[in-house]
Every structure is written in C-alpha cells, then in structure tokens.
C-alpha cells in the first residue's frame, strides 16, 4: 500500500509552533530550475520516533519533511538538523 518510494522528502524551516506538536514549515518544492522553486508554508506534525525521544523543535530549525503526493499541504517532520 504505502511505501517510502511514494513519499516526497523536502527540507524546510520551522516558522511557527502550534498546539499538539504541529508546526508551520516553509518549504520549497523541487523543480527543474532553482528560479522556478515554489516556496510554500505547510502544516507538519512530529513523527513517532521524534515524539518518543522528546526531540525539541523550535522556530528557525531546519527540518526534513515527508509529504504525500496526494496532499502537499500536510507533512510529517522526520529529522531536525543541528
């Protein structure tokens, strides 16, 4: 059914922290040329492992986000860069 091959992985910056471990993340969707890159703000929640290990995420952090190809407005934060 669902596999990692279908997920879109992008990097983004946390813009705002919302209740229930949800964040507004600014991402740029990949395109053929850098000039055409689309900047978007999406809603993303923390993945299960990050929640279990109490990884703290603050506004301004760089994160990796997984998006479903079916809904590009919601995502899951899978990694926080140092």
For each residue, the residues with C-beta under 8 A, 3 or more apart:
1:
2: 6
3: 6 7
4: 7
5:
6: 2 3 68 69
7: 3 4 66 67 68 69
8: 30 66 67 68 69 72
9: 64 65 66 67 78
10: 27 28 29 30 64 65 67
11: 27 62 63 64 65 81
12: 25 26 27 28 42 44 62 63 64 65
13: 25 26 60 61 62 63
14: 17 23 24 25 57 58 59 60 61 63
15: 23 24 25 26 41 59
16: 23 24 59
17: 14 23 57 58 59
18: 22 23 24 43
19: 22
20: 45
21: 45 46 51
22: 18 19 43 44 45
23: 14 15 16 17 18 43 44 45 46 57 77
24: 14 15 16 18 41 42 43 44
25: 12 13 14 15 41 42 43 44 63 65 75 77
26: 12 13 15 39 40 41
27: 10 11 12 39 40 41 42 65 75
28: 10 12 37 38 39 40
29: 10 37 38 40 72
30: 8 10 37
31: 34 36 37 38
32: 36
33: 36 37
34: 31 37
35:
36: 31 32 33
37: 28 29 30 31 33 34
38: 28 29 31
39: 26 27 28
40: 26 27 28 29 72 73
41: 15 24 25 26 27
42: 12 24 25 27 65 67 72 73 74 75
43: 18 22 23 24 25 73 74 75
44: 12 22 23 24 25 63 65 74 75 76 77
45: 20 21 22 23 75 76 77
46: 21 23 50 51 55 57 76 77
47: 50 51 66 76 77 78
48: 51 52
49: 52 53
50: 46 47 53 55 57 77 78 80
51: 21 46 47 48 54 55
52: 48 49
53: 49 50
54: 51
55: 46 50 51 80
56:
57: 14 17 23 46 50 61 63 77 80
58: 14 17 61
59: 14 15 16 17
60: 13 14
61: 13 14 57 58 80 81
62: 11 12 13 80 81
63: 11 12 13 14 25 44 57 77 78 79 80 81
64: 9 10 11 12 77 78 79 81
65: 9 10 11 12 25 27 42 44 75 76 77 78
66: 7 8 9 47 75 76 78
67: 7 8 9 10 42 71 72 74 75
68: 6 7 8 71 72 74 75
69: 6 7 8 72
70:
71: 67 68 74
72: 8 29 40 42 67 68 69
73: 40 42 43
74: 42 43 44 67 68 71
75: 25 27 42 43 44 45 65 66 67 68
76: 44 45 46 47 65 66
77: 23 25 44 45 46 47 50 57 63 64 65 80
78: 9 47 50 63 64 65 66
79: 63 64
80: 50 55 57 61 62 63 77
81: 11 61 62 63 64
82:
